[in-house]
Amino acid sequence: MMVKWFMATVGTLALALGVVGVAVPLLPTTPFLLLAAACYMRGSRRLYRWLVGHPWLGPFLRNYRENRAISLRTKVVALATLWAAVGYSSFMVVESILLRVVLLLVAIGVSLHLLTLRTL
């Protein structure tokens, strides 16, 4: 019983981070939604069915799980938002060259991952 409660709690925290990741460019959405789904699968079948069937979040999970793919719109919005946020942060907010390089490397890594996913 304690394990199910723990998994449902971790799933809910991952879901919250995934939802925030929809709006925050450097916070990934799909990995947190996948983690939430995995935790819910082990902790609460009801929450798992709700998440996978959710009209906004479910398609991310189903497309990634079944096709390892995302829609073209999602890919374009994610890349544009990512590079806008990294560009703004690197040139307007961050003064450290090292931190700018780290931001650039993270953006390149996320971009490569997104670009290697199939497009629906």
Biopython code that builds the backbone (N, CA, C, O; Angstrom):
import numpy as np
from Bio.PDB.StructureBuilder import StructureBuilder

atoms = [
    (1, "MET", "N", (0.831, -1.195, 0.000)),
    (1, "MET", "CA", (0.000, 0.000, 0.000)),
    (1, "MET", "C", (0.876, 1.259, 0.000)),
    (1, "MET", "O", (0.569, 2.237, -0.682)),
    (2, "MET", "N", (1.965, 1.222, 0.771)),
    (2, "MET", "CA", (2.855, 2.379, 0.861)),
    (2, "MET", "C", (3.544, 2.634, -0.484)),
    (2, "MET", "O", (3.747, 3.786, -0.870)),
    (3, "VAL", "N", (3.904, 1.558, -1.196)),
    (3, "VAL", "CA", (4.559, 1.706, -2.489)),
    (3, "VAL", "C", (3.604, 2.357, -3.485)),
    (3, "VAL", "O", (4.011, 3.232, -4.249)),
    (4, "LYS", "N", (2.345, 1.941, -3.485)),
    (4, "LYS", "CA", (1.361, 2.531, -4.403)),
    (4, "LYS", "C", (1.179, 4.015, -4.112)),
    (4, "LYS", "O", (1.102, 4.824, -5.037)),
    (5, "TRP", "N", (1.111, 4.374, -2.841)),
    (5, "TRP", "CA", (0.962, 5.781, -2.463)),
    (5, "TRP", "C", (2.185, 6.578, -2.919)),
    (5, "TRP", "O", (2.058, 7.677, -3.457)),
    (6, "PHE", "N", (3.375, 6.003, -2.695)),
    (6, "PHE", "CA", (4.619, 6.665, -3.089)),
    (6, "PHE", "C", (4.668, 6.871, -4.605)),
    (6, "PHE", "O", (5.008, 7.956, -5.077)),
    (7, "MET", "N", (4.327, 5.823, -5.367)),
    (7, "MET", "CA", (4.362, 5.925, -6.826)),
    (7, "MET", "C", (3.346, 6.951, -7.336)),
    (7, "MET", "O", (3.636, 7.698, -8.271)),
    (8, "ALA", "N", (2.174, 6.988, -6.734)),
    (8, "ALA", "CA", (1.164, 7.974, -7.142)),
    (8, "ALA", "C", (1.646, 9.388, -6.822)),
    (8, "ALA", "O", (1.396, 10.315, -7.591)),
    (9, "THR", "N", (2.328, 9.557, -5.705)),
    (9, "THR", "CA", (2.852, 10.873, -5.319)),
    (9, "THR", "C", (3.958, 11.320, -6.275)),
    (9, "THR", "O", (3.955, 12.461, -6.738)),
    (10, "VAL", "N", (4.894, 10.434, -6.569)),
    (10, "VAL", "CA", (5.975, 10.759, -7.503)),
    (10, "VAL", "C", (5.388, 11.052, -8.886)),
    (10, "VAL", "O", (5.834, 11.969, -9.575)),
    (11, "GLY", "N", (4.392, 10.270, -9.283)),
    (11, "GLY", "CA", (3.722, 10.501, -10.557)),
    (11, "GLY", "C", (3.075, 11.872, -10.625)),
    (11, "GLY", "O", (3.138, 12.545, -11.653)),
    (12, "THR", "N", (2.456, 12.282, -9.538)),
    (12, "THR", "CA", (1.808, 13.588, -9.500)),
    (12, "THR", "C", (2.838, 14.712, -9.565)),
    (12, "THR", "O", (2.613, 15.719, -10.235)),
    (13, "LEU", "N", (3.958, 14.548, -8.879)),
    (13, "LEU", "CA", (5.029, 15.551, -8.966)),
    (13, "LEU", "C", (5.599, 15.615, -10.386)),
    (13, "LEU", "O", (5.855, 16.703, -10.903)),
    (14, "ALA", "N", (5.796, 14.467, -11.008)),
    (14, "ALA", "CA", (6.298, 14.443, -12.386)),
    (14, "ALA", "C", (5.284, 15.073, -13.334)),
    (14, "ALA", "O", (5.658, 15.787, -14.265)),
    (15, "LEU", "N", (4.014, 14.812, -13.100)),
    (15, "LEU", "CA", (2.966, 15.415, -13.925)),
    (15, "LEU", "C", (2.999, 16.934, -13.803)),
    (15, "LEU", "O", (2.881, 17.644, -14.801)),
    (16, "ALA", "N", (3.159, 17.429, -12.578)),
    (16, "ALA", "CA", (3.222, 18.881, -12.370)),
    (16, "ALA", "C", (4.410, 19.482, -13.124)),
    (16, "ALA", "O", (4.276, 20.523, -13.768)),
    (17, "LEU", "N", (5.566, 18.830, -13.043)),
    (17, "LEU", "CA", (6.743, 19.319, -13.779)),
    (17, "LEU", "C", (6.520, 19.252, -15.288)),
    (17, "LEU", "O", (6.953, 20.145, -16.017)),
    (18, "GLY", "N", (5.856, 18.211, -15.757)),
    (18, "GLY", "CA", (5.555, 18.095, -17.177)),
    (18, "GLY", "C", (4.627, 19.193, -17.656)),
    (18, "GLY", "O", (4.813, 19.733, -18.747)),
    (19, "VAL", "N", (3.639, 19.525, -16.859)),
    (19, "VAL", "CA", (2.704, 20.594, -17.224)),
    (19, "VAL", "C", (3.432, 21.935, -17.236)),
    (19, "VAL", "O", (3.210, 22.750, -18.132)),
    (20, "VAL", "N", (4.292, 22.170, -16.256)),
    (20, "VAL", "CA", (5.084, 23.405, -16.243)),
    (20, "VAL", "C", (6.004, 23.431, -17.461)),
    (20, "VAL", "O", (6.247, 24.491, -18.038)),
    (21, "GLY", "N", (6.514, 22.261, -17.851)),
    (21, "GLY", "CA", (7.404, 22.167, -19.001)),
    (21, "GLY", "C", (6.760, 22.547, -20.315)),
    (21, "GLY", "O", (7.459, 22.856, -21.280)),
    (22, "VAL", "N", (5.430, 22.529, -20.370)),
    (22, "VAL", "CA", (4.749, 22.972, -21.582)),
    (22, "VAL", "C", (5.061, 24.441, -21.844)),
    (22, "VAL", "O", (5.192, 24.854, -22.996)),
    (23, "ALA", "N", (5.180, 25.229, -20.780)),
    (23, "ALA", "CA", (5.400, 26.669, -20.919)),
    (23, "ALA", "C", (6.854, 27.089, -20.739)),
    (23, "ALA", "O", (7.248, 28.150, -21.224)),
    (24, "VAL", "N", (7.654, 26.287, -20.057)),
    (24, "VAL", "CA", (9.046, 26.638, -19.772)),
    (24, "VAL", "C", (9.950, 25.861, -20.730)),
    (24, "VAL", "O", (10.011, 24.634, -20.660)),
    (25, "PRO", "N", (10.639, 26.553, -21.609)),
    (25, "PRO", "CA", (11.376, 25.895, -22.688)),
    (25, "PRO", "C", (12.444, 24.890, -22.266)),
    (25, "PRO", "O", (12.582, 23.858, -22.923)),
    (26, "LEU", "N", (13.189, 25.135, -21.223)),
    (26, "LEU", "CA", (14.271, 24.222, -20.848)),
    (26, "LEU", "C", (13.812, 23.081, -19.956)),
    (26, "LEU", "O", (14.607, 22.206, -19.611)),
    (27, "LEU", "N", (12.552, 23.080, -19.582)),
    (27, "LEU", "CA", (11.995, 22.007, -18.769)),
    (27, "LEU", "C", (11.217, 21.087, -19.702)),
    (27, "LEU", "O", (10.194, 21.485, -20.257)),
    (28, "PRO", "N", (11.699, 19.863, -19.874)),
    (28, "PRO", "CA", (11.058, 18.988, -20.859)),
    (28, "PRO", "C", (9.684, 18.500, -20.401)),
    (28, "PRO", "O", (9.470, 18.240, -19.217)),
    (29, "THR", "N", (8.771, 18.382, -21.339)),
    (29, "THR", "CA", (7.421, 17.928, -21.025)),
    (29, "THR", "C", (7.310, 16.411, -21.104)),
    (29, "THR", "O", (6.898, 15.764, -20.142)),
    (30, "THR", "N", (7.672, 15.851, -22.235)),
    (30, "THR", "CA", (7.433, 14.430, -22.478)),
    (30, "THR", "C", (8.122, 13.509, -21.475)),
    (30, "THR", "O", (7.474, 12.576, -21.001)),
    (31, "PRO", "N", (9.404, 13.710, -21.117)),
    (31, "PRO", "CA", (10.007, 12.797, -20.136)),
    (31, "PRO", "C", (9.270, 12.797, -18.786)),
    (31, "PRO", "O", (9.121, 11.748, -18.158)),
    (32, "PHE", "N", (8.820, 13.957, -18.354)),
    (32, "PHE", "CA", (8.085, 14.006, -17.090)),
    (32, "PHE", "C", (6.717, 13.346, -17.220)),
    (32, "PHE", "O", (6.253, 12.695, -16.284)),
    (33, "LEU", "N", (6.072, 13.508, -18.364)),
    (33, "LEU", "CA", (4.789, 12.837, -18.577)),
    (33, "LEU", "C", (4.985, 11.328, -18.652)),
    (33, "LEU", "O", (4.156, 10.571, -18.145)),
    (34, "LEU", "N", (6.075, 10.882, -19.280)),
    (34, "LEU", "CA", (6.372, 9.447, -19.330)),
    (34, "LEU", "C", (6.651, 8.899, -17.927)),
    (34, "LEU", "O", (6.203, 7.805, -17.585)),
    (35, "LEU", "N", (7.387, 9.659, -17.125)),
    (35, "LEU", "CA", (7.640, 9.250, -15.750)),
    (35, "LEU", "C", (6.337, 9.192, -14.959)),
    (35, "LEU", "O", (6.111, 8.250, -14.199)),
    (36, "ALA", "N", (5.490, 10.189, -15.134)),
    (36, "ALA", "CA", (4.197, 10.194, -14.447)),
    (36, "ALA", "C", (3.377, 8.979, -14.851)),
    (36, "ALA", "O", (2.777, 8.324, -13.998)),
    (37, "ALA", "N", (3.346, 8.673, -16.136)),
    (37, "ALA", "CA", (2.585, 7.513, -16.606)),
    (37, "ALA", "C", (3.136, 6.222, -16.013)),
    (37, "ALA", "O", (2.369, 5.357, -15.590)),
    (38, "ALA", "N", (4.465, 6.086, -15.978)),
    (38, "ALA", "CA", (5.075, 4.880, -15.415)),
    (38, "ALA", "C", (4.747, 4.747, -13.929)),
    (38, "ALA", "O", (4.438, 3.656, -13.450)),
    (39, "CYS", "N", (4.818, 5.851, -13.212)),
    (39, "CYS", "CA", (4.498, 5.817, -11.775)),
    (39, "CYS", "C", (3.024, 5.521, -11.548)),
    (39, "CYS", "O", (2.672, 4.726, -10.676)),
    (40, "TYR", "N", (2.170, 6.154, -12.326)),
    (40, "TYR", "CA", (0.733, 5.908, -12.192)),
    (40, "TYR", "C", (0.389, 4.462, -12.540)),
    (40, "TYR", "O", (-0.500, 3.871, -11.927)),
    (41, "MET", "N", (1.083, 3.894, -13.515)),
    (41, "MET", "CA", (0.814, 2.511, -13.910)),
    (41, "MET", "C", (1.048, 1.573, -12.720)),
    (41, "MET", "O", (0.339, 0.581, -12.552)),
    (42, "ARG", "N", (2.043, 1.898, -11.907)),
    (42, "ARG", "CA", (2.370, 1.055, -10.758)),
    (42, "ARG", "C", (1.629, 1.471, -9.485)),
    (42, "ARG", "O", (1.469, 0.678, -8.558)),
    (43, "GLY", "N", (1.179, 2.730, -9.458)),
    (43, "GLY", "CA", (0.568, 3.218, -8.222)),
    (43, "GLY", "C", (-0.934, 3.391, -8.264)),
    (43, "GLY", "O", (-1.604, 3.242, -7.242)),
    (44, "SER", "N", (-1.479, 3.705, -9.441)),
    (44, "SER", "CA", (-2.915, 3.963, -9.531)),
    (44, "SER", "C", (-3.374, 3.798, -10.978)),
    (44, "SER", "O", (-3.114, 4.651, -11.826)),
    (45, "ARG", "N", (-4.051, 2.702, -11.241)),
    (45, "ARG", "CA", (-4.563, 2.457, -12.590)),
    (45, "ARG", "C", (-5.533, 3.561, -13.014)),
    (45, "ARG", "O", (-5.572, 3.945, -14.183)),
    (46, "ARG", "N", (-6.314, 4.067, -12.059)),
    (46, "ARG", "CA", (-7.278, 5.125, -12.365)),
    (46, "ARG", "C", (-6.566, 6.377, -12.854)),
    (46, "ARG", "O", (-6.984, 6.971, -13.848)),
    (47, "LEU", "N", (-5.486, 6.796, -12.167)),
    (47, "LEU", "CA", (-4.724, 7.970, -12.596)),
    (47, "LEU", "C", (-4.021, 7.725, -13.932)),
    (47, "LEU", "O", (-3.912, 8.631, -14.758)),
    (48, "TYR", "N", (-3.548, 6.499, -14.136)),
    (48, "TYR", "CA", (-2.899, 6.168, -15.402)),
    (48, "TYR", "C", (-3.875, 6.299, -16.565)),
    (48, "TYR", "O", (-3.555, 6.912, -17.583)),
    (49, "ARG", "N", (-5.063, 5.726, -16.414)),
    (49, "ARG", "CA", (-6.078, 5.824, -17.476)),
    (49, "ARG", "C", (-6.476, 7.278, -17.714)),
    (49, "ARG", "O", (-6.692, 7.692, -18.853)),
    (50, "TRP", "N", (-6.569, 8.051, -16.631)),
    (50, "TRP", "CA", (-6.912, 9.462, -16.773)),
    (50, "TRP", "C", (-5.839, 10.204, -17.577)),
    (50, "TRP", "O", (-6.162, 10.969, -18.485)),
    (51, "LEU", "N", (-4.564, 9.978, -17.243)),
    (51, "LEU", "CA", (-3.464, 10.681, -17.912)),
    (51, "LEU", "C", (-3.377, 10.305, -19.386)),
    (51, "LEU", "O", (-3.280, 11.181, -20.245)),
    (52, "VAL", "N", (-3.411, 9.019, -19.681)),
    (52, "VAL", "CA", (-3.295, 8.578, -21.070)),
    (52, "VAL", "C", (-4.508, 9.019, -21.886)),
    (52, "VAL", "O", (-4.396, 9.253, -23.090)),
    (53, "GLY", "N", (-5.656, 9.132, -21.240)),
    (53, "GLY", "CA", (-6.855, 9.556, -21.942)),
    (53, "GLY", "C", (-7.102, 11.051, -21.928)),
    (53, "GLY", "O", (-8.072, 11.525, -22.521)),
    (54, "HIS", "N", (-6.239, 11.801, -21.258)),
    (54, "HIS", "CA", (-6.424, 13.252, -21.159)),
    (54, "HIS", "C", (-6.370, 13.885, -22.549)),
    (54, "HIS", "O", (-5.498, 13.541, -23.347)),
    (55, "PRO", "N", (-7.292, 14.807, -22.848)),
    (55, "PRO", "CA", (-7.328, 15.368, -24.203)),
    (55, "PRO", "C", (-6.101, 16.183, -24.595)),
    (55, "PRO", "O", (-5.784, 16.257, -25.782)),
    (56, "TRP", "N", (-5.406, 16.789, -23.658)),
    (56, "TRP", "CA", (-4.225, 17.595, -23.991)),
    (56, "TRP", "C", (-2.928, 16.834, -23.764)),
    (56, "TRP", "O", (-2.009, 16.919, -24.579)),
    (57, "LEU", "N", (-2.844, 16.097, -22.674)),
    (57, "LEU", "CA", (-1.587, 15.432, -22.326)),
    (57, "LEU", "C", (-1.470, 14.031, -22.909)),
    (57, "LEU", "O", (-0.367, 13.572, -23.206)),
    (58, "GLY", "N", (-2.581, 13.360, -23.072)),
    (58, "GLY", "CA", (-2.580, 11.992, -23.584)),
    (58, "GLY", "C", (-1.912, 11.837, -24.937)),
    (58, "GLY", "O", (-1.138, 10.900, -25.128)),
    (59, "PRO", "N", (-2.190, 12.742, -25.903)),
    (59, "PRO", "CA", (-1.538, 12.583, -27.208)),
    (59, "PRO", "C", (-0.008, 12.629, -27.156)),
    (59, "PRO", "O", (0.647, 11.911, -27.912)),
    (60, "PHE", "N", (0.572, 13.450, -26.286)),
    (60, "PHE", "CA", (2.039, 13.465, -26.135)),
    (60, "PHE", "C", (2.530, 12.065, -25.775)),
    (60, "PHE", "O", (3.474, 11.546, -26.371)),
    (61, "LEU", "N", (1.871, 11.471, -24.793)),
    (61, "LEU", "CA", (2.280, 10.152, -24.313)),
    (61, "LEU", "C", (2.064, 9.075, -25.367)),
    (61, "LEU", "O", (2.957, 8.272, -25.639)),
    (62, "ARG", "N", (0.894, 9.063, -25.948)),
    (62, "ARG", "CA", (0.588, 8.017, -26.936)),
    (62, "ARG", "C", (1.510, 8.122, -28.150)),
    (62, "ARG", "O", (2.022, 7.108, -28.623)),
    (63, "ASN", "N", (1.727, 9.334, -28.657)),
    (63, "ASN", "CA", (2.598, 9.498, -29.823)),
    (63, "ASN", "C", (4.029, 9.082, -29.513)),
    (63, "ASN", "O", (4.675, 8.416, -30.322)),
    (64, "TYR", "N", (4.518, 9.469, -28.357)),
    (64, "TYR", "CA", (5.894, 9.120, -28.003)),
    (64, "TYR", "C", (6.024, 7.625, -27.754)),
    (64, "TYR", "O", (6.959, 6.982, -28.233)),
    (65, "ARG", "N", (5.064, 7.072, -26.991)),
    (65, "ARG", "CA", (5.124, 5.656, -26.617)),
    (65, "ARG", "C", (4.933, 4.749, -27.834)),
    (65, "ARG", "O", (5.668, 3.774, -27.994)),
    (66, "GLU", "N", (3.976, 5.051, -28.676)),
    (66, "GLU", "CA", (3.636, 4.165, -29.780)),
    (66, "GLU", "C", (4.490, 4.403, -31.023)),
    (66, "GLU", "O", (4.801, 3.456, -31.744)),
    (67, "ASN", "N", (4.871, 5.644, -31.282)),
    (67, "ASN", "CA", (5.566, 5.970, -32.531)),
    (67, "ASN", "C", (6.942, 6.582, -32.352)),
    (67, "ASN", "O", (7.674, 6.759, -33.326)),
    (68, "ARG", "N", (7.301, 6.908, -31.117)),
    (68, "ARG", "CA", (8.521, 7.680, -30.845)),
    (68, "ARG", "C", (8.551, 8.896, -31.780)),
    (68, "ARG", "O", (9.530, 9.159, -32.477)),
    (69, "ALA", "N", (7.420, 9.624, -31.755)),
    (69, "ALA", "CA", (7.247, 10.744, -32.675)),
    (69, "ALA", "C", (6.453, 11.861, -32.000)),
    (69, "ALA", "O", (5.723, 11.632, -31.036)),
    (70, "ILE", "N", (6.612, 13.074, -32.530)),
    (70, "ILE", "CA", (5.814, 14.210, -32.081)),
    (70, "ILE", "C", (5.308, 14.944, -33.323)),
    (70, "ILE", "O", (5.830, 14.775, -34.425)),
    (71, "SER", "N", (4.300, 15.744, -33.115)),
    (71, "SER", "CA", (3.727, 16.463, -34.261)),
    (71, "SER", "C", (4.688, 17.552, -34.738)),
    (71, "SER", "O", (5.543, 18.018, -33.985)),
    (72, "LEU", "N", (4.532, 17.942, -35.985)),
    (72, "LEU", "CA", (5.367, 19.008, -36.544)),
    (72, "LEU", "C", (5.163, 20.301, -35.774)),
    (72, "LEU", "O", (6.125, 21.013, -35.486)),
    (73, "ARG", "N", (3.928, 20.605, -35.442)),
    (73, "ARG", "CA", (3.626, 21.828, -34.688)),
    (73, "ARG", "C", (4.348, 21.824, -33.336)),
    (73, "ARG", "O", (4.946, 22.826, -32.946)),
    (74, "THR", "N", (4.291, 20.701, -32.630)),
    (74, "THR", "CA", (4.964, 20.596, -31.336)),
    (74, "THR", "C", (6.464, 20.770, -31.491)),
    (74, "THR", "O", (7.106, 21.446, -30.687)),
    (75, "LYS", "N", (7.019, 20.159, -32.527)),
    (75, "LYS", "CA", (8.463, 20.252, -32.765)),
    (75, "LYS", "C", (8.873, 21.696, -33.058)),
    (75, "LYS", "O", (9.850, 22.189, -32.494)),
    (76, "VAL", "N", (8.141, 22.365, -33.926)),
    (76, "VAL", "CA", (8.465, 23.746, -34.303)),
    (76, "VAL", "C", (8.321, 24.688, -33.115)),
    (76, "VAL", "O", (9.197, 25.516, -32.867)),
    (77, "VAL", "N", (7.218, 24.563, -32.382)),
    (77, "VAL", "CA", (6.997, 25.435, -31.216)),
    (77, "VAL", "C", (8.073, 25.188, -30.170)),
    (77, "VAL", "O", (8.604, 26.134, -29.587)),
    (78, "ALA", "N", (8.396, 23.925, -29.928)),
    (78, "ALA", "CA", (9.418, 23.604, -28.922)),
    (78, "ALA", "C", (10.778, 24.185, -29.305)),
    (78, "ALA", "O", (11.454, 24.787, -28.470)),
    (79, "LEU", "N", (11.177, 24.009, -30.549)),
    (79, "LEU", "CA", (12.479, 24.528, -30.987)),
    (79, "LEU", "C", (12.519, 26.057, -30.983)),
    (79, "LEU", "O", (13.501, 26.656, -30.546)),
    (80, "ALA", "N", (11.461, 26.672, -31.464)),
    (80, "ALA", "CA", (11.428, 28.140, -31.493)),
    (80, "ALA", "C", (11.453, 28.716, -30.080)),
    (80, "ALA", "O", (12.176, 29.676, -29.809)),
    (81, "THR", "N", (10.675, 28.137, -29.193)),
    (81, "THR", "CA", (10.633, 28.631, -27.812)),
    (81, "THR", "C", (11.958, 28.379, -27.106)),
    (81, "THR", "O", (12.459, 29.236, -26.378)),
    (82, "LEU", "N", (12.514, 27.208, -27.328)),
    (82, "LEU", "CA", (13.804, 26.869, -26.726)),
    (82, "LEU", "C", (14.874, 27.869, -27.131)),
    (82, "LEU", "O", (15.566, 28.417, -26.273)),
    (83, "TRP", "N", (15.021, 28.114, -28.441)),
    (83, "TRP", "CA", (16.081, 29.000, -28.903)),
    (83, "TRP", "C", (15.823, 30.460, -28.551)),
    (83, "TRP", "O", (16.765, 31.221, -28.329)),
    (84, "ALA", "N", (14.569, 30.850, -28.500)),
    (84, "ALA", "CA", (14.250, 32.225, -28.069)),
    (84, "ALA", "C", (14.638, 32.418, -26.603)),
    (84, "ALA", "O", (15.233, 33.434, -26.244)),
    (85, "ALA", "N", (14.305, 31.452, -25.769)),
    (85, "ALA", "CA", (14.619, 31.567, -24.339)),
    (85, "ALA", "C", (16.130, 31.501, -24.095)),
    (85, "ALA", "O", (16.671, 32.276, -23.308)),
    (86, "VAL", "N", (16.799, 30.578, -24.770)),
    (86, "VAL", "CA", (18.257, 30.455, -24.591)),
    (86, "VAL", "C", (18.961, 31.685, -25.140)),
    (86, "VAL", "O", (19.896, 32.192, -24.521)),
    (87, "GLY", "N", (18.526, 32.164, -26.279)),
    (87, "GLY", "CA", (19.133, 33.369, -26.854)),
    (87, "GLY", "C", (18.959, 34.571, -25.950)),
    (87, "GLY", "O", (19.911, 35.309, -25.692)),
    (88, "TYR", "N", (17.737, 34.767, -25.468)),
    (88, "TYR", "CA", (17.485, 35.895, -24.565)),
    (88, "TYR", "C", (18.308, 35.754, -23.296)),
    (88, "TYR", "O", (18.962, 36.703, -22.862)),
    (89, "SER", "N", (18.272, 34.553, -22.696)),
    (89, "SER", "CA", (19.009, 34.341, -21.442)),
    (89, "SER", "C", (20.501, 34.546, -21.631)),
    (89, "SER", "O", (21.157, 35.169, -20.797)),
    (90, "SER", "N", (21.038, 34.022, -22.725)),
    (90, "SER", "CA", (22.482, 34.096, -22.959)),
    (90, "SER", "C", (22.981, 35.514, -23.182)),
    (90, "SER", "O", (24.074, 35.866, -22.739)),
    (91, "PHE", "N", (22.193, 36.324, -23.864)),
    (91, "PHE", "CA", (22.686, 37.652, -24.229)),
    (91, "PHE", "C", (22.138, 38.784, -23.370)),
    (91, "PHE", "O", (22.723, 39.866, -23.341)),
    (92, "MET", "N", (21.041, 38.563, -22.676)),
    (92, "MET", "CA", (20.435, 39.641, -21.893)),
    (92, "MET", "C", (20.504, 39.413, -20.379)),
    (92, "MET", "O", (20.418, 40.366, -19.605)),
    (93, "VAL", "N", (20.658, 38.158, -19.957)),
    (93, "VAL", "CA", (20.573, 37.859, -18.527)),
    (93, "VAL", "C", (21.901, 37.351, -17.971)),
    (93, "VAL", "O", (22.390, 37.851, -16.958)),
    (94, "VAL", "N", (22.469, 36.375, -18.628)),
    (94, "VAL", "CA", (23.669, 35.696, -18.120)),
    (94, "VAL", "C", (24.922, 36.458, -18.537)),
    (94, "VAL", "O", (25.081, 36.830, -19.699)),
    (95, "GLU", "N", (25.808, 36.684, -17.568)),
    (95, "GLU", "CA", (27.059, 37.374, -17.870)),
    (95, "GLU", "C", (28.244, 36.415, -17.979)),
    (95, "GLU", "O", (29.240, 36.720, -18.635)),
    (96, "SER", "N", (28.130, 35.273, -17.342)),
    (96, "SER", "CA", (29.214, 34.298, -17.332)),
    (96, "SER", "C", (29.325, 33.581, -18.677)),
    (96, "SER", "O", (28.345, 33.034, -19.183)),
    (97, "ILE", "N", (30.515, 33.590, -19.240)),
    (97, "ILE", "CA", (30.769, 32.890, -20.503)),
    (97, "ILE", "C", (30.533, 31.393, -20.323)),
    (97, "ILE", "O", (29.951, 30.749, -21.197)),
    (98, "LEU", "N", (30.974, 30.838, -19.207)),
    (98, "LEU", "CA", (30.805, 29.409, -18.942)),
    (98, "LEU", "C", (29.314, 29.039, -18.924)),
    (98, "LEU", "O", (28.915, 28.038, -19.518)),
    (99, "LEU", "N", (28.517, 29.826, -18.261)),
    (99, "LEU", "CA", (27.081, 29.553, -18.197)),
    (99, "LEU", "C", (26.434, 29.700, -19.578)),
    (99, "LEU", "O", (25.516, 28.952, -19.913)),
    (100, "ARG", "N", (26.903, 30.646, -20.368)),
    (100, "ARG", "CA", (26.399, 30.791, -21.736)),
    (100, "ARG", "C", (26.705, 29.540, -22.559)),
    (100, "ARG", "O", (25.862, 29.069, -23.323)),
    (101, "VAL", "N", (27.904, 29.014, -22.397)),
    (101, "VAL", "CA", (28.293, 27.797, -23.118)),
    (101, "VAL", "C", (27.425, 26.626, -22.665)),
    (101, "VAL", "O", (26.974, 25.833, -23.493)),
    (102, "VAL", "N", (27.191, 26.513, -21.374)),
    (102, "VAL", "CA", (26.343, 25.437, -20.851)),
    (102, "VAL", "C", (24.933, 25.548, -21.431)),
    (102, "VAL", "O", (24.366, 24.550, -21.876)),
    (103, "LEU", "N", (24.367, 26.754, -21.427)),
    (103, "LEU", "CA", (23.038, 26.961, -22.006)),
    (103, "LEU", "C", (23.011, 26.560, -23.481)),
    (103, "LEU", "O", (22.071, 25.910, -23.938)),
    (104, "LEU", "N", (24.033, 26.945, -24.205)),
    (104, "LEU", "CA", (24.121, 26.606, -25.620)),
    (104, "LEU", "C", (24.207, 25.087, -25.817)),
    (104, "LEU", "O", (23.545, 24.535, -26.696)),
    (105, "LEU", "N", (25.014, 24.422, -25.009)),
    (105, "LEU", "CA", (25.147, 22.966, -25.122)),
    (105, "LEU", "C", (23.839, 22.253, -24.788)),
    (105, "LEU", "O", (23.474, 21.283, -25.452)),
    (106, "VAL", "N", (23.141, 22.724, -23.774)),
    (106, "VAL", "CA", (21.841, 22.134, -23.423)),
    (106, "VAL", "C", (20.857, 22.329, -24.573)),
    (106, "VAL", "O", (20.142, 21.400, -24.949)),
    (107, "ALA", "N", (20.823, 23.533, -25.125)),
    (107, "ALA", "CA", (19.916, 23.814, -26.239)),
    (107, "ALA", "C", (20.243, 22.947, -27.451)),
    (107, "ALA", "O", (19.338, 22.460, -28.130)),
    (108, "ILE", "N", (21.508, 22.756, -27.721)),
    (108, "ILE", "CA", (21.908, 21.895, -28.841)),
    (108, "ILE", "C", (21.475, 20.452, -28.575)),
    (108, "ILE", "O", (20.951, 19.785, -29.467)),
    (109, "GLY", "N", (21.692, 19.974, -27.351)),
    (109, "GLY", "CA", (21.296, 18.609, -26.997)),
    (109, "GLY", "C", (19.795, 18.390, -27.122)),
    (109, "GLY", "O", (19.356, 17.387, -27.683)),
    (110, "VAL", "N", (19.013, 19.322, -26.603)),
    (110, "VAL", "CA", (17.552, 19.213, -26.688)),
    (110, "VAL", "C", (17.110, 19.295, -28.147)),
    (110, "VAL", "O", (16.224, 18.555, -28.575)),
    (111, "SER", "N", (17.723, 20.188, -28.899)),
    (111, "SER", "CA", (17.371, 20.323, -30.316)),
    (111, "SER", "C", (17.667, 19.035, -31.085)),
    (111, "SER", "O", (16.846, 18.578, -31.880)),
    (112, "LEU", "N", (18.834, 18.457, -30.845)),
    (112, "LEU", "CA", (19.174, 17.200, -31.519)),
    (112, "LEU", "C", (18.188, 16.096, -31.169)),
    (112, "LEU", "O", (17.781, 15.323, -32.036)),
    (113, "HIS", "N", (17.806, 16.022, -29.907)),
    (113, "HIS", "CA", (16.827, 15.023, -29.507)),
    (113, "HIS", "C", (15.502, 15.230, -30.226)),
    (113, "HIS", "O", (14.920, 14.284, -30.758)),
    (114, "LEU", "N", (15.031, 16.474, -30.239)),
    (114, "LEU", "CA", (13.756, 16.767, -30.913)),
    (114, "LEU", "C", (13.831, 16.467, -32.400)),
    (114, "LEU", "O", (12.885, 15.940, -32.985)),
    (115, "LEU", "N", (14.952, 16.802, -33.001)),
    (115, "LEU", "CA", (15.090, 16.590, -34.439)),
    (115, "LEU", "C", (15.238, 15.111, -34.810)),
    (115, "LEU", "O", (14.934, 14.724, -35.938)),
    (116, "THR", "N", (15.695, 14.296, -33.881)),
    (116, "THR", "CA", (15.823, 12.860, -34.175)),
    (116, "THR", "C", (14.498, 12.125, -33.996)),
    (116, "THR", "O", (14.348, 11.006, -34.485)),
    (117, "LEU", "N", (13.538, 12.732, -33.308)),
    (117, "LEU", "CA", (12.220, 12.110, -33.183)),
    (117, "LEU", "C", (11.508, 12.189, -34.525)),
    (117, "LEU", "O", (11.636, 13.170, -35.257)),
    (118, "ARG", "N", (10.763, 11.145, -34.830)),
    (118, "ARG", "CA", (9.982, 11.172, -36.059)),
    (118, "ARG", "C", (8.915, 12.241, -35.958)),
    (118, "ARG", "O", (8.442, 12.564, -34.868)),
    (119, "THR", "N", (8.540, 12.785, -37.102)),
    (119, "THR", "CA", (7.500, 13.810, -37.143)),
    (119, "THR", "C", (6.206, 13.169, -37.649)),
    (119, "THR", "O", (6.190, 12.477, -38.666)),
    (120, "LEU", "N", (5.147, 13.415, -36.924)),
    (120, "LEU", "CA", (3.841, 12.874, -37.337)),
    (120, "LEU", "C", (3.265, 13.664, -38.472)),
    (120, "LEU", "O", (2.174, 13.354, -38.949)),
]
sb = StructureBuilder()
sb.init_structure("model")
sb.init_model(0)
sb.init_chain("A")
sb.init_seg("    ")
for serial, (resi, resn, name, xyz) in enumerate(atoms, 1):
    if name == "N":
        sb.init_residue(resn, " ", resi, " ")
    sb.init_atom(name, np.array(xyz, "f"), 0.0, 1.0, " ", f" {name:<3s}", serial, name[0])
structure = sb.get_structure()
